[in-house]
Amino acid sequence: MSRESGRFTVLHVSDVHATDDCSLYGAVDGLERLERVGEYARATGITPEAVIITGDLVQRGNPGAYPAVAAACRALSEAVAAPVLTVLGNHDDPLASRVLPGHETSHRGVSLVDGMRIVRLDSRTGALGGEQLDWLADVLGEPAPTGTIVALHHAPLGSPLPTLSRQGLADAEQFLAVLSGSDTRAVLAGHFHHSLAATAAGIPVLVGPSLAYHQVMDAGPDHVAGHDAPAFSLVQFTSLGVSAAEVSLSAHEPLFNEPVRSPPSLPRIPSVSPLTTTLHSTESQ
Ligand SMILES: [Fe+2]
């Protein structure tokens, strides 16, 4: 869908929390859920340009799960015919995770996909640190053809939930200072186990929901609880901006299901292109 429609589409997956026995809390198999993301894309005809998984690939203390997660990422990449790019979260093991594609020598990196630069950062300690921020500034020094997506586990702001309000990136201010003035089009993050759309220093920040469990939003000021409600996010970039739609993998029975009688005719969304090109084409009309 997306290449034909001019959108740059990302399947934004987060917080898989795979375990050695494929049964987190006796119920959740993260590997099976990764497979279902690929099935969703196949069933809906969506052809993403990339899959980005923003950390907590395994549940802490399950380093033996990484080889199976690596295999699941390769299978998902094959299923959707797009790269699967991963970053580490606070549950991840920096040594055992070396078996993941793209993590053999470093837990950060840069990929160029159809003109979009995707930068992966390592915030598993809760912060990025000066050395990594210097590296990021260096990477962003030159703009990419259609802009940059920055992916990391910790968002540069807190959750509105009291229990998670201090769970944002510890050096958020320094991070946002590096992004300021760059071609960054959005920051993708995870960690909260609930989706959140925000701006920080004028940059869209999209926190994806968790594939493992969803935060109970009314658990109270001193409790953390989880629903078995897996979801991921469908993020789309156009020359007009960026959108994120949460996609639930829970199998609720539909309240109704009927054919669309008069499909609205929507104008074709202009393809992703540098701002200068867009302005030029607008002026020529
Ligand atoms: Fe998590």
py3Dmol code that shows the C-alpha trace and the ligand (Angstrom):
import py3Dmol

protein = """\
ATOM      1  CA  MET A   1       0.000   0.000   0.000  1.00  0.00           C
ATOM      2  CA  SER A   2       2.442   2.591   1.144  1.00  0.00           C
ATOM      3  CA  ARG A   3       4.889   2.776  -1.767  1.00  0.00           C
ATOM      4  CA  GLU A   4       2.011   3.183  -4.204  1.00  0.00           C
ATOM      5  CA  SER A   5       0.264   5.778  -2.032  1.00  0.00           C
ATOM      6  CA  GLY A   6       3.349   7.909  -1.467  1.00  0.00           C
ATOM      7  CA  ARG A   7       3.531   7.260   2.269  1.00  0.00           C
ATOM      8  CA  PHE A   8       6.567   6.098   4.190  1.00  0.00           C
ATOM      9  CA  THR A   9       5.099   3.528   6.553  1.00  0.00           C
ATOM     10  CA  VAL A  10       6.675   2.142   9.707  1.00  0.00           C
ATOM     11  CA  LEU A  11       5.284  -0.702  11.775  1.00  0.00           C
ATOM     12  CA  HIS A  12       6.315   0.561  15.202  1.00  0.00           C
ATOM     13  CA  VAL A  13       6.538  -2.353  17.609  1.00  0.00           C
ATOM     14  CA  SER A  14       7.748  -2.087  21.202  1.00  0.00           C
ATOM     15  CA  ASP A  15       8.302  -3.965  24.440  1.00  0.00           C
ATOM     16  CA  VAL A  16       8.098  -7.556  23.244  1.00  0.00           C
ATOM     17  CA  HIS A  17       9.377  -9.006  26.565  1.00  0.00           C
ATOM     18  CA  ALA A  18      10.122 -12.461  25.149  1.00  0.00           C
ATOM     19  CA  THR A  19      11.040 -15.140  27.689  1.00  0.00           C
ATOM     20  CA  ASP A  20      13.023 -18.376  27.582  1.00  0.00           C
ATOM     21  CA  ASP A  21       9.833 -20.417  27.996  1.00  0.00           C
ATOM     22  CA  CYS A  22       7.702 -18.224  25.663  1.00  0.00           C
ATOM     23  CA  SER A  23       5.254 -17.570  28.502  1.00  0.00           C
ATOM     24  CA  LEU A  24       5.577 -14.174  30.212  1.00  0.00           C
ATOM     25  CA  TYR A  25       3.291 -14.178  33.289  1.00  0.00           C
ATOM     26  CA  GLY A  26       2.190 -17.618  32.171  1.00  0.00           C
ATOM     27  CA  ALA A  27       0.319 -16.154  29.201  1.00  0.00           C
ATOM     28  CA  VAL A  28       2.336 -14.089  26.743  1.00  0.00           C
ATOM     29  CA  ASP A  29       4.465 -15.457  23.901  1.00  0.00           C
ATOM     30  CA  GLY A  30       6.337 -12.477  22.433  1.00  0.00           C
ATOM     31  CA  LEU A  31       7.637 -14.498  19.481  1.00  0.00           C
ATOM     32  CA  GLU A  32       4.168 -15.553  18.419  1.00  0.00           C
ATOM     33  CA  ARG A  33       3.073 -11.921  18.645  1.00  0.00           C
ATOM     34  CA  LEU A  34       5.912 -10.780  16.389  1.00  0.00           C
ATOM     35  CA  GLU A  35       4.662 -13.303  13.859  1.00  0.00           C
ATOM     36  CA  ARG A  36       1.161 -11.851  14.155  1.00  0.00           C
ATOM     37  CA  VAL A  37       2.470  -8.397  13.230  1.00  0.00           C
ATOM     38  CA  GLY A  38       3.627  -9.878   9.917  1.00  0.00           C
ATOM     39  CA  GLU A  39       0.271 -11.620   9.468  1.00  0.00           C
ATOM     40  CA  TYR A  40      -1.495  -8.303  10.051  1.00  0.00           C
ATOM     41  CA  ALA A  41       0.550  -6.628   7.310  1.00  0.00           C
ATOM     42  CA  ARG A  42      -0.170  -9.493   4.916  1.00  0.00           C
ATOM     43  CA  ALA A  43      -3.893  -9.514   5.696  1.00  0.00           C
ATOM     44  CA  THR A  44      -4.297  -5.750   5.283  1.00  0.00           C
ATOM     45  CA  GLY A  45      -2.045  -5.387   2.267  1.00  0.00           C
ATOM     46  CA  ILE A  46       0.166  -2.872   4.025  1.00  0.00           C
ATOM     47  CA  THR A  47       3.707  -2.808   2.684  1.00  0.00           C
ATOM     48  CA  PRO A  48       5.794  -1.007   5.282  1.00  0.00           C
ATOM     49  CA  GLU A  49       9.143   0.482   4.410  1.00  0.00           C
ATOM     50  CA  ALA A  50      10.500  -0.565   7.816  1.00  0.00           C
ATOM     51  CA  VAL A  51       9.646  -2.228  11.110  1.00  0.00           C
ATOM     52  CA  ILE A  52      11.134  -0.494  14.148  1.00  0.00           C
ATOM     53  CA  ILE A  53      11.130  -2.249  17.535  1.00  0.00           C
ATOM     54  CA  THR A  54      11.842   0.200  20.353  1.00  0.00           C
ATOM     55  CA  GLY A  55      13.328  -1.998  23.025  1.00  0.00           C
ATOM     56  CA  ASP A  56      12.677  -4.540  25.750  1.00  0.00           C
ATOM     57  CA  LEU A  57      13.030  -7.347  23.256  1.00  0.00           C
ATOM     58  CA  VAL A  58      13.250  -9.809  26.134  1.00  0.00           C
ATOM     59  CA  GLN A  59      12.072  -9.791  29.742  1.00  0.00           C
ATOM     60  CA  ARG A  60      14.983  -9.143  32.149  1.00  0.00           C
ATOM     61  CA  GLY A  61      16.736 -12.355  33.139  1.00  0.00           C
ATOM     62  CA  ASN A  62      15.938 -14.229  29.925  1.00  0.00           C
ATOM     63  CA  PRO A  63      19.156 -13.905  27.876  1.00  0.00           C
ATOM     64  CA  GLY A  64      18.509 -17.323  26.349  1.00  0.00           C
ATOM     65  CA  ALA A  65      15.555 -15.856  24.439  1.00  0.00           C
ATOM     66  CA  TYR A  66      17.704 -13.712  22.129  1.00  0.00           C
ATOM     67  CA  PRO A  67      18.468 -16.323  19.432  1.00  0.00           C
ATOM     68  CA  ALA A  68      14.740 -16.977  19.012  1.00  0.00           C
ATOM     69  CA  VAL A  69      14.018 -13.218  18.953  1.00  0.00           C
ATOM     70  CA  ALA A  70      16.705 -12.793  16.278  1.00  0.00           C
ATOM     71  CA  ALA A  71      15.077 -15.557  14.212  1.00  0.00           C
ATOM     72  CA  ALA A  72      11.640 -13.976  14.700  1.00  0.00           C
ATOM     73  CA  CYS A  73      12.983 -10.597  13.517  1.00  0.00           C
ATOM     74  CA  ARG A  74      14.452 -12.213  10.394  1.00  0.00           C
ATOM     75  CA  ALA A  75      11.160 -14.005   9.719  1.00  0.00           C
ATOM     76  CA  LEU A  76       9.201 -10.769  10.175  1.00  0.00           C
ATOM     77  CA  SER A  77      11.573  -8.956   7.827  1.00  0.00           C
ATOM     78  CA  GLU A  78      10.960 -11.638   5.216  1.00  0.00           C
ATOM     79  CA  ALA A  79       7.181 -11.562   5.779  1.00  0.00           C
ATOM     80  CA  VAL A  80       6.872  -7.812   5.207  1.00  0.00           C
ATOM     81  CA  ALA A  81       9.801  -7.470   2.762  1.00  0.00           C
ATOM     82  CA  ALA A  82      11.316  -4.644   4.818  1.00  0.00           C
ATOM     83  CA  PRO A  83      14.146  -4.265   7.324  1.00  0.00           C
ATOM     84  CA  VAL A  84      13.432  -4.896  11.010  1.00  0.00           C
ATOM     85  CA  LEU A  85      15.467  -2.437  13.081  1.00  0.00           C
ATOM     86  CA  THR A  86      15.787  -2.866  16.840  1.00  0.00           C
ATOM     87  CA  VAL A  87      17.021  -0.841  19.807  1.00  0.00           C
ATOM     88  CA  LEU A  88      17.636  -2.030  23.345  1.00  0.00           C
ATOM     89  CA  GLY A  89      15.550  -1.234  26.429  1.00  0.00           C
ATOM     90  CA  ASN A  90      16.158  -1.375  30.164  1.00  0.00           C
ATOM     91  CA  HIS A  91      15.248  -5.099  30.265  1.00  0.00           C
ATOM     92  CA  ASP A  92      17.763  -5.984  27.545  1.00  0.00           C
ATOM     93  CA  ASP A  93      21.123  -7.670  28.058  1.00  0.00           C
ATOM     94  CA  PRO A  94      23.978  -5.847  26.262  1.00  0.00           C
ATOM     95  CA  LEU A  95      26.011  -9.049  25.722  1.00  0.00           C
ATOM     96  CA  ALA A  96      23.366 -11.665  24.917  1.00  0.00           C
ATOM     97  CA  SER A  97      21.643  -9.240  22.527  1.00  0.00           C
ATOM     98  CA  ARG A  98      24.708  -9.248  20.225  1.00  0.00           C
ATOM     99  CA  VAL A  99      23.041 -12.082  18.308  1.00  0.00           C
ATOM    100  CA  LEU A 100      20.337  -9.688  17.096  1.00  0.00           C
ATOM    101  CA  PRO A 101      20.670  -8.498  13.481  1.00  0.00           C
ATOM    102  CA  GLY A 102      22.430  -5.120  13.502  1.00  0.00           C
ATOM    103  CA  HIS A 103      23.767  -5.484  17.061  1.00  0.00           C
ATOM    104  CA  GLU A 104      26.874  -7.572  16.372  1.00  0.00           C
ATOM    105  CA  THR A 105      29.358  -4.750  17.022  1.00  0.00           C
ATOM    106  CA  SER A 106      27.239  -1.869  18.379  1.00  0.00           C
ATOM    107  CA  HIS A 107      23.807  -1.228  19.856  1.00  0.00           C
ATOM    108  CA  ARG A 108      23.364   1.960  17.853  1.00  0.00           C
ATOM    109  CA  GLY A 109      23.442   2.555  14.117  1.00  0.00           C
ATOM    110  CA  VAL A 110      22.201   4.388  11.046  1.00  0.00           C
ATOM    111  CA  SER A 111      20.144   2.936   8.173  1.00  0.00           C
ATOM    112  CA  LEU A 112      18.974   4.663   5.006  1.00  0.00           C
ATOM    113  CA  VAL A 113      15.652   3.289   3.750  1.00  0.00           C
ATOM    114  CA  ASP A 114      14.086   4.822   0.615  1.00  0.00           C
ATOM    115  CA  GLY A 115      15.759   8.143   1.434  1.00  0.00           C
ATOM    116  CA  MET A 116      14.666   8.145   5.089  1.00  0.00           C
ATOM    117  CA  ARG A 117      17.483   7.961   7.634  1.00  0.00           C
ATOM    118  CA  ILE A 118      16.664   5.827  10.671  1.00  0.00           C
ATOM    119  CA  VAL A 119      18.967   6.337  13.647  1.00  0.00           C
ATOM    120  CA  ARG A 120      18.947   3.703  16.397  1.00  0.00           C
ATOM    121  CA  LEU A 121      20.126   4.774  19.861  1.00  0.00           C
ATOM    122  CA  ASP A 122      21.020   2.808  22.980  1.00  0.00           C
ATOM    123  CA  SER A 123      19.218   4.137  26.098  1.00  0.00           C
ATOM    124  CA  ARG A 124      19.077   0.891  28.061  1.00  0.00           C
ATOM    125  CA  THR A 125      20.684   2.621  31.099  1.00  0.00           C
ATOM    126  CA  GLY A 126      17.941   5.272  31.014  1.00  0.00           C
ATOM    127  CA  ALA A 127      20.250   7.885  29.465  1.00  0.00           C
ATOM    128  CA  LEU A 128      22.245   8.363  26.260  1.00  0.00           C
ATOM    129  CA  GLY A 129      25.422   9.883  27.699  1.00  0.00           C
ATOM    130  CA  GLY A 130      27.758  12.502  26.300  1.00  0.00           C
ATOM    131  CA  GLU A 131      29.705  10.251  23.958  1.00  0.00           C
ATOM    132  CA  GLN A 132      26.565   8.929  22.243  1.00  0.00           C
ATOM    133  CA  LEU A 133      25.078  12.427  22.011  1.00  0.00           C
ATOM    134  CA  ASP A 134      28.273  13.660  20.322  1.00  0.00           C
ATOM    135  CA  TRP A 135      27.989  10.769  17.861  1.00  0.00           C
ATOM    136  CA  LEU A 136      24.334  11.656  17.199  1.00  0.00           C
ATOM    137  CA  ALA A 137      25.214  15.305  16.569  1.00  0.00           C
ATOM    138  CA  ASP A 138      27.810  14.135  14.079  1.00  0.00           C
ATOM    139  CA  VAL A 139      25.284  11.881  12.278  1.00  0.00           C
ATOM    140  CA  LEU A 140      22.672  14.647  12.085  1.00  0.00           C
ATOM    141  CA  GLY A 141      25.203  17.192  10.839  1.00  0.00           C
ATOM    142  CA  GLU A 142      24.248  16.369   7.258  1.00  0.00           C
ATOM    143  CA  PRO A 143      20.541  16.103   6.328  1.00  0.00           C
ATOM    144  CA  ALA A 144      19.173  12.919   4.747  1.00  0.00           C
ATOM    145  CA  PRO A 145      17.180  13.000   1.469  1.00  0.00           C
ATOM    146  CA  THR A 146      13.745  12.779   3.146  1.00  0.00           C
ATOM    147  CA  GLY A 147      14.566  13.359   6.798  1.00  0.00           C
ATOM    148  CA  THR A 148      15.385  11.325   9.883  1.00  0.00           C
ATOM    149  CA  ILE A 149      13.532   9.076  12.311  1.00  0.00           C
ATOM    150  CA  VAL A 150      15.249   8.663  15.677  1.00  0.00           C
ATOM    151  CA  ALA A 151      14.410   5.452  17.560  1.00  0.00           C
ATOM    152  CA  LEU A 152      15.209   4.749  21.203  1.00  0.00           C
ATOM    153  CA  HIS A 153      13.553   3.069  24.193  1.00  0.00           C
ATOM    154  CA  HIS A 154      13.117   6.022  26.579  1.00  0.00           C
ATOM    155  CA  ALA A 155      11.029   8.959  25.367  1.00  0.00           C
ATOM    156  CA  PRO A 156      12.399  12.442  26.078  1.00  0.00           C
ATOM    157  CA  LEU A 157       9.448  13.118  28.392  1.00  0.00           C
ATOM    158  CA  GLY A 158       7.508  11.328  31.134  1.00  0.00           C
ATOM    159  CA  SER A 159       4.203   9.479  30.986  1.00  0.00           C
ATOM    160  CA  PRO A 160       1.090  11.240  32.325  1.00  0.00           C
ATOM    161  CA  LEU A 161       0.646   8.256  34.686  1.00  0.00           C
ATOM    162  CA  PRO A 162       1.967   9.152  38.171  1.00  0.00           C
ATOM    163  CA  THR A 163       3.924   5.904  38.449  1.00  0.00           C
ATOM    164  CA  LEU A 164       5.682   6.514  35.123  1.00  0.00           C
ATOM    165  CA  SER A 165       6.052  10.287  35.222  1.00  0.00           C
ATOM    166  CA  ARG A 166       9.789  10.038  35.909  1.00  0.00           C
ATOM    167  CA  GLN A 167      10.441   7.215  33.484  1.00  0.00           C
ATOM    168  CA  GLY A 168      11.501   9.392  30.571  1.00  0.00           C
ATOM    169  CA  LEU A 169      15.048   9.741  29.249  1.00  0.00           C
ATOM    170  CA  ALA A 170      17.315  11.098  32.002  1.00  0.00           C
ATOM    171  CA  ASP A 171      19.283  13.401  29.658  1.00  0.00           C
ATOM    172  CA  ALA A 172      16.257  14.474  27.608  1.00  0.00           C
ATOM    173  CA  GLU A 173      17.250  18.139  27.515  1.00  0.00           C
ATOM    174  CA  GLN A 174      20.664  17.398  26.028  1.00  0.00           C
ATOM    175  CA  PHE A 175      19.086  14.951  23.548  1.00  0.00           C
ATOM    176  CA  LEU A 176      16.531  17.514  22.369  1.00  0.00           C
ATOM    177  CA  ALA A 177      19.255  20.145  22.067  1.00  0.00           C
ATOM    178  CA  VAL A 178      21.072  17.842  19.622  1.00  0.00           C
ATOM    179  CA  LEU A 179      17.877  17.246  17.600  1.00  0.00           C
ATOM    180  CA  SER A 180      17.042  20.945  17.466  1.00  0.00           C
ATOM    181  CA  GLY A 181      17.598  22.345  13.983  1.00  0.00           C
ATOM    182  CA  SER A 182      18.216  18.885  12.483  1.00  0.00           C
ATOM    183  CA  ASP A 183      16.062  17.117   9.888  1.00  0.00           C
ATOM    184  CA  THR A 184      14.482  14.851  12.549  1.00  0.00           C
ATOM    185  CA  ARG A 185      10.840  14.218  11.609  1.00  0.00           C
ATOM    186  CA  ALA A 186       9.881  12.121  14.643  1.00  0.00           C
ATOM    187  CA  VAL A 187      11.235  10.330  17.678  1.00  0.00           C
ATOM    188  CA  LEU A 188       9.886   6.797  18.172  1.00  0.00           C
ATOM    189  CA  ALA A 189      10.079   5.326  21.683  1.00  0.00           C
ATOM    190  CA  GLY A 190       8.514   2.717  23.955  1.00  0.00           C
ATOM    191  CA  HIS A 191       8.907   1.794  27.639  1.00  0.00           C
ATOM    192  CA  PHE A 192       5.561   3.099  28.956  1.00  0.00           C
ATOM    193  CA  HIS A 193       3.466   0.176  27.658  1.00  0.00           C
ATOM    194  CA  HIS A 194       0.850   2.662  26.531  1.00  0.00           C
ATOM    195  CA  SER A 195       0.852   4.841  23.448  1.00  0.00           C
ATOM    196  CA  LEU A 196       1.498   8.544  23.734  1.00  0.00           C
ATOM    197  CA  ALA A 197       1.644  11.299  21.131  1.00  0.00           C
ATOM    198  CA  ALA A 198       3.485  14.455  22.095  1.00  0.00           C
ATOM    199  CA  THR A 199       5.853  17.103  20.878  1.00  0.00           C
ATOM    200  CA  ALA A 200       9.103  17.960  22.611  1.00  0.00           C
ATOM    201  CA  ALA A 201      11.060  21.004  21.492  1.00  0.00           C
ATOM    202  CA  GLY A 202       8.701  21.070  18.509  1.00  0.00           C
ATOM    203  CA  ILE A 203       9.541  17.522  17.407  1.00  0.00           C
ATOM    204  CA  PRO A 204       6.835  14.808  17.281  1.00  0.00           C
ATOM    205  CA  VAL A 205       7.422  12.113  19.891  1.00  0.00           C
ATOM    206  CA  LEU A 206       5.469   8.902  19.309  1.00  0.00           C
ATOM    207  CA  VAL A 207       5.510   6.333  22.086  1.00  0.00           C
ATOM    208  CA  GLY A 208       4.290   2.968  20.851  1.00  0.00           C
ATOM    209  CA  PRO A 209       2.137   0.540  22.855  1.00  0.00           C
ATOM    210  CA  SER A 210       3.573  -2.779  24.016  1.00  0.00           C
ATOM    211  CA  LEU A 211       3.317  -6.075  22.224  1.00  0.00           C
ATOM    212  CA  ALA A 212       3.495  -7.884  25.586  1.00  0.00           C
ATOM    213  CA  TYR A 213       0.998  -6.137  27.878  1.00  0.00           C
ATOM    214  CA  HIS A 214      -0.763  -2.780  28.116  1.00  0.00           C
ATOM    215  CA  GLN A 215      -0.459  -0.564  31.150  1.00  0.00           C
ATOM    216  CA  VAL A 216      -3.590  -0.513  33.329  1.00  0.00           C
ATOM    217  CA  MET A 217      -4.254   3.211  33.148  1.00  0.00           C
ATOM    218  CA  ASP A 218      -6.185   3.412  36.443  1.00  0.00           C
ATOM    219  CA  ALA A 219      -4.061   1.134  38.620  1.00  0.00           C
ATOM    220  CA  GLY A 220      -3.659   3.943  41.150  1.00  0.00           C
ATOM    221  CA  PRO A 221      -0.804   6.142  42.298  1.00  0.00           C
ATOM    222  CA  ASP A 222       1.293   3.332  43.792  1.00  0.00           C
ATOM    223  CA  HIS A 223       0.527   0.305  41.625  1.00  0.00           C
ATOM    224  CA  VAL A 224       1.660  -0.896  38.222  1.00  0.00           C
ATOM    225  CA  ALA A 225      -0.501  -3.477  36.473  1.00  0.00           C
ATOM    226  CA  GLY A 226      -0.822  -4.872  32.980  1.00  0.00           C
ATOM    227  CA  HIS A 227      -3.638  -5.974  30.683  1.00  0.00           C
ATOM    228  CA  ASP A 228      -3.052  -8.776  28.198  1.00  0.00           C
ATOM    229  CA  ALA A 229      -3.822  -6.366  25.362  1.00  0.00           C
ATOM    230  CA  PRO A 230      -1.055  -6.500  22.732  1.00  0.00           C
ATOM    231  CA  ALA A 231      -0.797  -3.673  20.246  1.00  0.00           C
ATOM    232  CA  PHE A 232       1.601  -1.917  17.954  1.00  0.00           C
ATOM    233  CA  SER A 233       1.505   1.311  16.005  1.00  0.00           C
ATOM    234  CA  LEU A 234       1.132   2.150  12.341  1.00  0.00           C
ATOM    235  CA  VAL A 235       3.226   5.276  11.729  1.00  0.00           C
ATOM    236  CA  GLN A 236       3.025   7.054   8.402  1.00  0.00           C
ATOM    237  CA  PHE A 237       5.085   9.944   7.069  1.00  0.00           C
ATOM    238  CA  THR A 238       3.921  12.126   4.194  1.00  0.00           C
ATOM    239  CA  SER A 239       5.078  15.518   3.001  1.00  0.00           C
ATOM    240  CA  LEU A 240       2.314  16.949   5.216  1.00  0.00           C
ATOM    241  CA  GLY A 241       3.508  15.417   8.485  1.00  0.00           C
ATOM    242  CA  VAL A 242       3.359  12.216  10.507  1.00  0.00           C
ATOM    243  CA  SER A 243       0.511  10.128  11.944  1.00  0.00           C
ATOM    244  CA  ALA A 244       0.367   7.183  14.317  1.00  0.00           C
ATOM    245  CA  ALA A 245      -2.533   4.752  14.683  1.00  0.00           C
ATOM    246  CA  GLU A 246      -2.631   2.063  17.359  1.00  0.00           C
ATOM    247  CA  VAL A 247      -3.411  -1.434  16.052  1.00  0.00           C
ATOM    248  CA  SER A 248      -4.729  -3.943  18.587  1.00  0.00           C
ATOM    249  CA  LEU A 249      -3.894  -7.620  18.268  1.00  0.00           C
ATOM    250  CA  SER A 250      -6.641  -8.561  20.725  1.00  0.00           C
ATOM    251  CA  ALA A 251      -9.334 -10.672  19.099  1.00  0.00           C
ATOM    252  CA  HIS A 252     -12.497  -8.812  20.070  1.00  0.00           C
ATOM    253  CA  GLU A 253     -15.680  -9.745  18.243  1.00  0.00           C
ATOM    254  CA  PRO A 254     -16.708  -6.834  15.988  1.00  0.00           C
ATOM    255  CA  LEU A 255     -19.830  -4.939  17.077  1.00  0.00           C
ATOM    256  CA  PHE A 256     -20.785  -4.655  13.403  1.00  0.00           C
ATOM    257  CA  ASN A 257     -19.189  -5.468  10.080  1.00  0.00           C
ATOM    258  CA  GLU A 258     -20.750  -4.247   6.850  1.00  0.00           C
ATOM    259  CA  PRO A 259     -19.558  -3.186   3.407  1.00  0.00           C
ATOM    260  CA  VAL A 260     -18.678   0.442   2.798  1.00  0.00           C
ATOM    261  CA  ARG A 261     -21.411   1.734   0.465  1.00  0.00           C
ATOM    262  CA  SER A 262     -19.811   4.887  -0.922  1.00  0.00           C
ATOM    263  CA  PRO A 263     -16.078   4.897  -0.522  1.00  0.00           C
ATOM    264  CA  PRO A 264     -14.956   8.502  -0.258  1.00  0.00           C
ATOM    265  CA  SER A 265     -12.531   9.618  -2.921  1.00  0.00           C
ATOM    266  CA  LEU A 266      -9.534  10.996  -1.112  1.00  0.00           C
ATOM    267  CA  PRO A 267      -6.935  13.181  -2.798  1.00  0.00           C
ATOM    268  CA  ARG A 268      -3.659  11.392  -3.384  1.00  0.00           C
ATOM    269  CA  ILE A 269      -1.186  12.249  -0.644  1.00  0.00           C
ATOM    270  CA  PRO A 270       1.980  13.753  -2.087  1.00  0.00           C
ATOM    271  CA  SER A 271       4.984  11.490  -1.796  1.00  0.00           C
ATOM    272  CA  VAL A 272       7.603  12.016   0.890  1.00  0.00           C
ATOM    273  CA  SER A 273      10.121  14.495  -0.407  1.00  0.00           C
ATOM    274  CA  PRO A 274      12.420  17.207   0.906  1.00  0.00           C
ATOM    275  CA  LEU A 275      10.634  20.429   1.815  1.00  0.00           C
ATOM    276  CA  THR A 276      12.339  22.326  -0.997  1.00  0.00           C
ATOM    277  CA  THR A 277      10.977  19.918  -3.592  1.00  0.00           C
ATOM    278  CA  THR A 278       7.464  20.167  -2.128  1.00  0.00           C
ATOM    279  CA  LEU A 279       7.550  23.958  -2.220  1.00  0.00           C
ATOM    280  CA  HIS A 280       8.746  23.900  -5.776  1.00  0.00           C
ATOM    281  CA  SER A 281       5.954  21.616  -6.924  1.00  0.00           C
ATOM    282  CA  THR A 282       3.382  23.748  -5.069  1.00  0.00           C
ATOM    283  CA  GLU A 283       4.587  26.929  -6.718  1.00  0.00           C
ATOM    284  CA  SER A 284       4.478  25.363 -10.160  1.00  0.00           C
ATOM    285  CA  GLN A 285       0.764  24.496  -9.881  1.00  0.00           C
TER     286      GLN A 285
END
"""
ligand_1 = """\
1
LIG
Fe 8.893 -2.805 28.665
"""
view = py3Dmol.view(width=600, height=400)
view.addModel(protein, "pdb")
view.setStyle({"model": 0}, {"cartoon": {"style": "trace"}})
view.addModel(ligand_1, "xyz")
view.setStyle({"model": 1}, {"stick": {}})
view.zoomTo()
view.show()
